[in-house]
Amino acid sequence: MPAICGSYARGKMMRLTRLDECGAPVPGPTGTLVTKGFVSVGMTPNYQDPEEITQPDANGDLCIDDQSRPALRWVDLSMVFCNIDPEAINIITGNPLVVNDATPTPSSVGWRLDSDLTGTANFAVEVWSGKTGQSCGAGGLEYGYWLWPFVVQARIGEASIANAALTLTLTARTSTGSGWGVGPYDVIKSAVTPFPEGPLETAIGPSVHQHFEVTTVAPPTPACGAIALAA
């Protein structure tokens, strides 16, 4: 069948979405957050090593030589941020926010590293990457769209306060059993005119850890702090 191929460079945008314990998006006033303030997102599939069964015969030659297939356990994620958004930390890790006394609505000004809450959050990560050497087609510019639909057990890594840029590294892993479905956002355009936008063409299954596709839907607009996710 025809395919759309390309070379990709740079991270354009990231979107975080709060999930419940079943991996489904949680509607609410702070259900989603869009940021441009990340340095990198590293992804490393974690496999259980294949089991090998060998048995020589009486002459010392291999009689049985069998190996199971590698089993994907999860994908390890490493996210490095250069713009520290307290509400992003809250969505990713579950650590509580620190707020000021502004009225009528306090502002989130920080977070606390709490041993009772660290790693309790469930969230989804979407990232848009740029496509090199392209010109606008009928549907618009193309982007690489990456989705990790069910991410758990996030941790805050080492950071240094010094005469240098401060970055913050957060690690987490994906999980099976996603309730993402086709997602709560319009992330693709139909390939047929008039190119209407919509959610994923097919739902994310319970064994899916990562999704990638080419899209002509532009990345969302970044903002400081979380915003509402509609039901």
BAFI-3210 file (N, C-alpha, C; in Angstrom, 3 decimals, decimal comma, padded with zeros to 6 digits):
// residues 231
n [1|2|3|4|5|6|7|8|9|10|11|12|13|14|15|16|17|18|19|20|21|22|23|24|25|26|27|28|29|30|31|32|33|34|35|36|37|38|39|40|41|42|43|44|45|46|47|48|49|50|51|52|53|54|55|56|57|58|59|60|61|62|63|64|65|66|67|68|69|70|71|72|73|74|75|76|77|78|79|80|81|82|83|84|85|86|87|88|89|90|91|92|93|94|95|96|97|98|99|100|101|102|103|104|105|106|107|108|109|110|111|112|113|114|115|116|117|118|119|120|121|122|123|124|125|126|127|128|129|130|131|132|133|134|135|136|137|138|139|140|141|142|143|144|145|146|147|148|149|150|151|152|153|154|155|156|157|158|159|160|161|162|163|164|165|166|167|168|169|170|171|172|173|174|175|176|177|178|179|180|181|182|183|184|185|186|187|188|189|190|191|192|193|194|195|196|197|198|199|200|201|202|203|204|205|206|207|208|209|210|211|212|213|214|215|216|217|218|219|220|221|222|223|224|225|226|227|228|229|230|231]
n.u [000,846|000,372|002,691|003,555|006,469|009,360|011,836|012,687|013,042|013,798|011,864|008,652|006,351|004,739|002,173|000,394|-001,816|-004,147|-004,909|-007,195|-007,277|-007,745|-006,582|-007,933|-008,768|-009,194|-011,711|-011,853|-011,006|-008,228|-007,183|-005,433|-002,294|-000,148|003,091|006,086|008,434|010,475|013,421|014,170|012,761|013,234|012,979|012,790|012,282|011,460|012,323|011,498|013,935|014,311|013,473|015,593|015,791|017,724|019,001|021,343|021,993|022,851|025,208|026,307|025,422|023,129|019,914|017,522|016,714|015,507|013,839|012,018|009,867|010,863|009,463|007,609|007,685|007,298|007,635|010,314|010,451|012,183|012,111|013,187|013,118|013,237|011,810|010,228|007,257|004,993|002,490|002,741|004,571|002,953|000,907|002,440|003,827|002,209|002,840|002,106|000,791|002,122|000,552|-000,188|-001,568|-003,312|-006,286|-009,358|-008,583|-006,063|-002,589|-000,523|002,596|004,679|005,855|005,712|007,892|006,683|006,643|004,460|002,906|004,411|004,846|002,240|000,570|-001,256|-000,859|-000,932|001,251|001,893|003,777|004,951|006,928|009,170|009,143|011,563|012,710|010,330|007,508|004,515|001,638|-001,596|-003,024|-001,612|001,344|003,381|003,742|005,504|003,724|003,658|002,600|002,210|000,099|-000,583|000,903|002,929|004,121|006,039|009,120|011,111|014,228|017,816|019,029|020,824|021,665|023,352|026,012|024,817|022,504|019,401|017,953|015,342|014,892|012,579|011,507|009,647|007,330|005,563|002,305|000,244|-003,237|-004,550|-006,992|-007,396|-008,621|-009,784|-008,891|-009,172|-008,828|-008,566|-006,392|-005,601|-005,961|-008,454|-007,684|-009,102|-010,622|-012,914|-010,683|-011,318|-010,716|-010,016|-010,212|-007,956|-007,834|-008,332|-008,995|-006,805|-005,454|-005,538|-002,990|-001,208|001,620|002,872|002,410|002,737|002,402|002,132|000,981|-001,106|-002,253|-001,699|000,525|-000,754|-001,272|001,156|001,078|001,438|000,864|-001,914|-004,876|-008,443|-010,000|-012,392|-015,407]
n.v [-001,192|002,399|004,633|007,121|008,693|010,052|012,389|013,350|016,009|017,857|018,850|019,965|020,488|019,616|017,770|017,157|014,982|014,436|011,270|008,703|005,874|003,841|004,575|006,417|009,632|012,458|014,627|018,132|021,213|021,476|019,613|019,216|020,117|022,158|022,471|024,078|023,993|021,919|019,894|017,400|014,185|011,028|007,653|004,291|001,080|-001,606|-004,876|-008,262|-010,720|-013,217|-016,664|-019,466|-022,736|-025,500|-028,628|-031,081|-033,964|-037,495|-037,523|-035,095|-033,099|-030,427|-031,123|-030,012|-026,680|-023,841|-020,707|-018,305|-015,537|-012,074|-010,296|-007,415|-005,281|-002,658|000,868|002,865|006,224|009,301|012,532|015,742|018,934|022,443|024,645|025,241|024,177|024,241|022,956|021,087|019,360|018,408|017,059|015,035|013,685|013,588|014,919|017,418|020,728|024,010|026,934|030,463|033,358|034,717|036,404|036,239|033,660|031,502|031,292|028,759|028,254|026,594|023,322|020,440|017,866|014,939|012,081|010,432|010,841|010,876|009,549|008,668|009,582|009,208|009,574|010,902|011,342|013,432|014,240|016,458|016,323|017,940|017,848|017,428|019,233|019,725|020,875|022,837|020,868|019,926|019,443|020,823|021,546|018,761|016,809|014,821|012,757|011,723|009,459|008,439|006,573|005,803|006,448|005,908|005,886|008,031|009,780|012,313|013,374|013,858|017,194|020,250|023,224|025,837|027,798|027,760|026,531|025,487|022,416|019,981|016,609|014,093|010,811|007,990|005,298|003,402|001,777|-001,161|-001,624|000,746|003,352|005,230|005,218|006,715|009,115|012,467|014,622|016,471|015,255|014,391|014,823|014,156|012,301|012,945|015,449|017,779|017,686|017,274|017,718|015,392|012,908|010,129|007,640|004,948|003,192|003,178|000,180|-002,211|-003,316|-001,560|000,482|002,661|005,105|006,226|008,527|010,245|013,543|016,263|018,092|020,951|021,513|022,054|025,222|026,534|027,117|028,631|026,673|024,466|023,727|023,605|020,449|019,286|017,398]
n.w [000,000|-000,416|001,221|003,680|004,167|005,894|007,192|010,455|012,812|015,737|018,601|018,750|020,374|023,498|025,076|028,041|029,763|032,300|033,758|034,861|037,190|035,465|033,156|031,591|030,181|032,370|032,737|033,558|035,356|035,322|033,526|031,396|029,834|027,951|026,717|025,613|026,784|026,965|026,794|025,807|024,988|025,922|024,847|025,691|024,928|027,087|027,464|028,273|028,427|025,874|026,445|026,277|024,980|024,823|023,698|023,496|021,424|021,706|020,368|020,740|019,099|018,348|019,293|020,067|019,644|020,585|020,898|022,724|021,815|022,224|024,983|025,278|027,958|028,970|028,096|028,860|029,820|029,574|030,460|029,883|031,193|030,565|031,185|034,030|035,084|037,610|037,593|035,595|036,793|038,836|037,381|036,214|038,316|040,598|042,904|045,398|044,766|045,448|046,416|046,060|047,831|046,198|045,112|043,245|042,728|043,608|042,566|041,141|042,448|042,961|044,017|046,203|047,205|047,992|049,893|050,239|048,020|045,685|042,477|042,160|040,201|037,128|033,676|030,295|027,499|024,798|021,917|019,453|016,596|014,282|010,674|008,218|005,288|003,773|001,843|001,870|001,587|000,235|002,548|004,466|006,537|007,544|010,517|012,942|015,053|018,294|020,763|024,063|025,684|028,310|031,127|033,977|037,436|037,836|038,471|040,002|038,907|039,353|039,890|039,414|041,046|039,907|038,350|035,725|033,247|034,568|034,479|034,613|035,165|034,544|035,062|033,893|033,241|030,729|030,705|030,404|029,454|028,699|028,737|026,797|024,288|021,324|022,032|023,492|021,815|018,693|016,468|014,012|010,431|008,017|005,072|002,905|000,972|002,449|004,223|007,111|010,654|013,328|016,024|016,813|014,235|014,794|017,864|020,742|021,787|024,588|024,904|023,819|023,948|022,811|020,277|016,935|014,288|011,121|010,892|009,817|011,403|013,201|016,019|019,394|021,143|023,360|026,950|030,189|032,943|033,746|031,818|031,162|030,567|028,506|029,025]
ca.u [000,000|001,172|003,163|004,085|007,746|009,981|012,901|012,137|014,021|013,332|010,609|007,870|005,393|004,350|000,908|000,164|-003,233|-004,410|-005,657|-007,621|-006,568|-007,987|-005,904|-008,843|-008,635|-010,028|-012,162|-011,812|-010,428|-006,771|-007,015|-004,447|-001,272|000,681|004,340|007,206|009,627|011,192|014,682|014,169|011,989|013,887|012,094|013,551|011,464|012,007|011,893|011,934|014,792|013,729|013,933|016,195|015,778|018,623|019,247|022,165|021,714|023,910|026,454|026,747|024,814|021,891|018,674|016,486|017,231|014,298|013,885|010,754|009,975|011,024|008,192|007,653|007,115|006,856|008,588|010,854|010,508|012,994|011,693|014,016|012,411|014,006|010,843|009,646|005,845|004,564|001,326|003,240|005,130|001,808|000,268|003,336|004,281|001,239|003,270|001,146|001,147|002,191|-000,183|-000,097|-002,830|-004,008|-007,743|-010,149|-008,027|-004,625|-001,716|000,435|003,927|005,688|005,354|006,439|008,245|005,974|006,844|003,167|002,218|005,306|004,608|000,843|-000,194|-001,341|-000,953|-000,562|002,201|001,923|004,856|005,001|008,265|009,160|009,544|012,523|012,705|008,989|006,754|003,110|000,758|-002,996|-003,508|-000,775|002,626|003,321|004,468|005,485|002,882|004,010|001,678|002,334|-001,266|-000,811|002,226|002,785|005,300|007,028|010,050|011,948|015,627|018,815|019,118|021,885|021,551|024,745|026,210|024,478|021,063|018,761|016,980|014,760|014,633|011,559|011,441|008,395|007,193|004,221|001,578|-000,832|-004,580|-004,927|-008,372|-007,319|-009,535|-009,300|-008,382|-010,111|-008,387|-008,439|-004,947|-005,337|-006,885|-008,844|-006,930|-010,072|-011,141|-012,199|-009,688|-011,774|-009,896|-010,703|-009,332|-007,305|-008,714|-008,702|-008,743|-005,626|-005,804|-004,995|-001,585|-000,422|002,429|003,358|001,767|003,344|001,904|002,294|-000,253|-001,053|-002,845|-000,626|000,577|-001,528|-000,565|001,631|000,659|001,922|-000,199|-002,882|-006,147|-009,574|-010,254|-013,847|-015,925]
ca.v [000,000|003,631|005,030|008,476|008,581|011,352|012,565|014,193|016,688|018,846|018,656|021,191|020,736|018,490|017,915|016,212|014,815|013,640|010,035|008,015|004,618|002,962|005,140|007,252|011,064|012,979|015,993|019,016|022,535|021,397|018,267|019,107|021,168|022,193|023,180|024,062|024,094|020,665|019,753|016,118|013,052|009,776|006,481|003,051|-000,103|-002,539|-006,218|-009,456|-011,489|-014,488|-017,897|-020,391|-024,158|-026,277|-030,002|-031,858|-035,393|-038,354|-037,275|-033,734|-032,154|-029,848|-031,820|-029,000|-025,306|-023,037|-019,446|-017,575|-014,167|-011,082|-009,772|-005,999|-005,047|-001,268|001,817|003,831|007,592|010,284|013,845|016,817|020,209|023,658|025,606|024,486|024,499|023,437|022,126|019,937|018,435|017,805|016,098|013,914|012,935|013,539|015,731|018,508|022,087|025,119|028,050|031,718|033,819|035,600|036,276|035,163|032,344|031,411|030,829|027,705|028,860|025,581|022,004|019,783|016,467|014,276|010,636|009,750|011,096|010,705|008,381|008,217|010,134|008,557|010,647|010,614|012,286|013,585|015,107|016,725|016,585|018,561|017,056|018,233|019,250|019,590|022,061|022,672|020,155|020,349|019,365|021,624|020,975|017,485|016,663|013,515|012,771|010,635|009,327|007,396|006,789|005,465|006,556|005,750|005,761|009,061|010,212|013,479|012,983|014,787|018,539|021,042|024,681|026,228|028,833|027,053|026,361|024,480|021,538|019,000|015,347|013,225|009,505|007,269|004,163|003,162|000,644|-001,731|-001,341|002,141|003,722|006,419|005,139|007,544|010,342|013,585|015,758|016,329|015,180|014,022|015,312|013,186|012,381|013,257|016,821|019,012|017,433|017,595|017,234|014,482|012,133|009,008|006,870|003,735|003,315|002,560|-001,075|-002,369|-003,731|-000,547|001,342|003,840|005,315|007,268|008,687|011,552|014,319|017,642|018,965|021,692|021,333|023,028|026,415|026,354|028,073|028,335|026,134|023,555|024,292|022,692|019,376|019,123|016,027]
ca.w [000,000|-000,367|002,557|003,847|004,876|006,109|008,185|011,515|013,658|016,712|019,314|018,600|021,448|024,345|025,798|029,126|030,096|033,507|033,562|036,075|037,442|034,320|032,000|030,798|030,469|033,457|032,460|034,711|035,109|035,114|032,995|030,332|029,851|026,747|026,987|024,675|027,606|027,212|026,066|025,112|025,496|025,562|024,919|025,659|025,189|028,068|027,081|028,984|027,531|025,431|027,072|025,327|025,314|023,972|024,145|022,564|021,345|022,245|019,645|021,038|018,170|018,856|018,960|020,257|019,732|020,485|021,643|022,739|021,308|023,292|025,484|025,647|029,286|028,967|027,519|029,819|029,309|030,284|029,966|030,423|031,074|030,812|031,716|035,134|035,307|038,760|037,307|034,839|037,785|039,521|036,480|035,941|039,496|041,688|044,039|045,605|044,380|046,398|045,829|046,807|048,415|045,258|045,089|043,867|042,402|043,874|041,488|041,481|042,461|043,236|044,397|047,281|046,963|049,085|049,772|050,185|046,757|044,542|041,636|042,202|039,079|035,825|032,685|028,911|026,901|023,345|021,451|018,018|016,072|012,967|009,514|007,471|003,830|003,208|001,446|002,237|000,685|000,286|003,922|005,353|006,942|008,245|011,779|013,577|016,255|019,198|021,892|025,084|026,165|029,720|031,752|035,427|038,298|037,523|039,508|039,722|038,947|039,878|039,322|040,040|041,055|039,696|037,350|034,490|033,054|035,407|033,835|035,521|034,478|035,126|034,423|034,113|032,322|030,231|031,275|029,602|029,953|028,456|028,442|025,948|023,151|020,216|022,622|023,626|020,997|017,245|016,230|012,623|009,408|007,003|003,826|001,855|001,063|002,810|005,264|008,473|011,760|014,228|016,901|016,150|013,354|015,526|019,303|021,341|022,442|025,942|024,900|023,110|024,815|022,084|018,979|016,098|012,932|010,493|010,947|009,330|012,417|013,863|017,474|020,167|021,608|024,738|027,973|031,534|033,772|033,150|031,373|031,298|029,611|028,444|029,115]
c.u [000,882|001,547|003,621|005,326|008,332|011,110|012,432|013,246|013,304|011,991|009,834|006,995|005,146|003,003|000,786|-001,326|-003,361|-005,252|-006,120|-006,893|-006,768|-007,339|-006,789|-008,653|-009,642|-010,450|-012,105|-011,073|-008,923|-006,414|-005,928|-003,496|-000,420|001,917|005,318|008,529|010,276|012,415|014,687|013,173|012,681|012,942|012,921|012,621|012,189|011,425|012,315|012,730|014,114|014,295|014,449|016,112|016,677|018,826|020,110|021,720|022,915|025,242|027,000|026,229|023,509|020,688|017,485|017,156|016,058|014,442|012,518|010,953|010,206|009,671|008,374|006,958|006,525|007,875|009,010|010,947|011,396|012,704|012,507|013,328|013,356|013,116|010,043|008,234|005,346|003,399|001,683|003,824|004,009|001,120|001,122|003,581|003,219|001,646|002,392|001,699|001,299|001,509|-000,012|-001,484|-003,584|-005,508|-008,289|-009,583|-006,536|-003,870|-000,813|001,840|005,023|005,047|006,208|006,699|007,771|006,073|005,533|002,503|003,086|004,977|003,183|000,036|-000,178|-001,560|-000,603|000,373|002,033|003,057|004,752|006,444|008,148|009,592|010,400|012,242|011,348|008,458|005,288|002,352|-000,665|-003,524|-002,720|000,538|002,419|004,185|004,504|004,710|003,173|003,049|002,099|001,050|-001,504|000,556|002,056|004,155|006,405|007,871|010,773|013,397|016,523|018,734|020,188|021,564|022,968|024,788|026,017|022,964|020,541|017,747|016,524|014,398|013,595|011,526|010,124|008,382|005,741|003,610|000,600|-002,183|-005,058|-006,418|-008,455|-008,353|-008,977|-008,802|-009,402|-009,809|-008,483|-006,952|-004,609|-006,339|-007,231|-007,988|-007,820|-010,578|-012,568|-011,251|-010,179|-010,850|-010,721|-009,718|-008,660|-008,306|-009,203|-008,282|-007,441|-006,067|-005,120|-003,531|-000,665|000,293|002,802|002,684|002,523|002,611|002,219|000,949|-000,039|-001,830|-001,710|-000,637|-000,278|-000,650|-000,119|001,107|001,297|000,741|-001,162|-004,158|-007,223|-009,579|-011,749|-014,236|-016,321]
c.v [001,243|003,979|006,475|008,365|009,970|011,294|013,609|014,776|017,695|018,453|019,959|021,503|019,450|018,805|016,782|016,160|013,961|012,409|009,483|006,680|003,604|003,503|005,957|008,720|011,529|014,405|016,839|020,292|022,526|020,042|018,107|020,293|021,037|023,026|023,028|023,955|022,776|020,592|018,477|015,170|011,790|008,609|005,219|001,879|-001,069|-003,923|-007,255|-010,301|-012,796|-015,663|-018,847|-021,816|-024,878|-027,660|-030,716|-033,320|-036,190|-038,137|-035,877|-032,695|-031,620|-030,634|-030,867|-027,645|-024,357|-021,783|-018,776|-016,175|-013,204|-010,502|-008,316|-005,811|-003,641|-000,438|002,777|005,198|008,447|011,645|014,926|018,146|021,369|024,784|024,873|024,992|023,640|022,504|020,950|018,893|017,706|016,751|014,851|013,059|012,727|014,331|016,976|019,862|022,983|026,303|029,296|032,144|034,782|035,334|036,786|033,768|032,334|030,923|029,719|028,279|027,838|024,236|021,472|018,326|015,659|012,764|009,865|009,858|010,894|009,422|007,894|008,671|009,195|009,652|010,116|011,707|012,258|014,545|015,243|017,007|017,169|017,593|017,930|018,178|019,120|020,939|021,785|021,904|020,651|020,362|020,201|020,940|019,667|017,520|015,186|013,615|011,521|010,636|008,162|007,488|006,509|005,385|006,611|005,851|006,771|009,420|011,474|013,074|014,062|016,132|019,306|022,520|025,220|027,392|028,217|026,961|025,247|023,705|020,497|017,761|014,538|011,922|008,830|006,082|004,030|001,936|000,100|-001,280|000,068|002,281|004,939|006,388|005,870|008,895|011,463|014,773|015,420|016,380|014,760|014,727|014,163|013,386|012,758|014,684|016,812|018,865|017,799|017,003|016,316|013,771|011,007|008,205|005,591|003,884|002,633|001,306|-001,223|-002,777|-002,714|000,357|002,659|003,892|006,414|007,314|010,089|012,270|015,692|018,581|019,640|021,429|022,375|024,179|026,235|027,438|027,675|027,856|025,257|024,296|023,209|021,642|019,092|017,654|015,530]
c.w [000,000|001,070|002,530|004,720|005,079|007,106|009,185|012,374|014,545|017,332|019,325|019,813|022,220|024,977|026,822|029,428|031,350|033,140|034,902|036,202|036,323|033,043|031,087|031,152|031,516|033,108|033,735|034,398|034,884|034,518|031,962|030,381|028,598|027,032|025,831|025,435|027,965|026,308|025,231|025,760|024,993|025,763|024,749|025,937|026,125|027,775|028,118|028,009|027,124|026,227|025,995|025,862|024,315|024,569|023,107|022,535|021,839|021,558|019,914|020,077|018,763|018,346|019,059|020,410|019,493|021,352|021,565|022,168|022,471|023,688|025,895|026,985|029,379|028,206|028,620|029,145|030,196|029,665|030,661|030,132|031,368|031,326|032,780|035,410|036,465|038,444|036,403|035,789|038,515|038,656|036,320|037,179|040,559|042,907|044,163|045,190|045,598|045,723|046,690|047,302|047,504|045,290|043,755|043,630|042,690|042,638|042,001|041,359|042,732|043,520|045,544|046,904|048,163|048,907|049,706|048,815|045,522|043,779|041,607|040,990|037,874|034,788|031,303|028,421|025,386|022,995|019,933|017,628|014,673|011,886|008,619|005,967|003,182|002,742|001,731|001,158|000,838|001,709|004,899|005,667|007,697|009,501|012,160|014,877|017,068|020,382|022,775|025,906|027,641|030,396|033,263|036,107|037,976|038,738|039,046|039,903|039,521|039,157|040,081|039,917|041,019|038,716|035,966|034,389|033,959|034,567|034,845|034,711|035,242|034,343|034,782|033,166|031,876|030,900|030,249|030,161|029,725|028,191|027,538|024,826|021,946|020,712|022,638|022,718|019,512|016,900|014,806|011,718|008,472|005,755|002,648|002,049|001,589|003,996|006,668|009,531|012,657|015,132|016,118|015,328|014,029|016,981|019,706|022,093|023,788|025,989|024,235|024,108|024,136|020,722|018,248|014,776|012,427|010,536|010,328|010,246|013,181|015,365|018,187|020,640|023,055|025,671|029,289|032,368|033,001|032,764|031,433|030,191|029,644|028,516|027,731]
res [m|p|a|i|c|g|s|y|a|r|g|k|m|m|r|l|t|r|l|d|e|c|g|a|p|v|p|g|p|t|g|t|l|v|t|k|g|f|v|s|v|g|m|t|p|n|y|q|d|p|e|e|i|t|q|p|d|a|n|g|d|l|c|i|d|d|q|s|r|p|a|l|r|w|v|d|l|s|m|v|f|c|n|i|d|p|e|a|i|n|i|i|t|g|n|p|l|v|v|n|d|a|t|p|t|p|s|s|v|g|w|r|l|d|s|d|l|t|g|t|a|n|f|a|v|e|v|w|s|g|k|t|g|q|s|c|g|a|g|g|l|e|y|g|y|w|l|w|p|f|v|v|q|a|r|i|g|e|a|s|i|a|n|a|a|l|t|l|t|l|t|a|r|t|s|t|g|s|g|w|g|v|g|p|y|d|v|i|k|s|a|v|t|p|f|p|e|g|p|l|e|t|a|i|g|p|s|v|h|q|h|f|e|v|t|t|v|a|p|p|t|p|a|c|g|a|i|a|l|a|a]
***
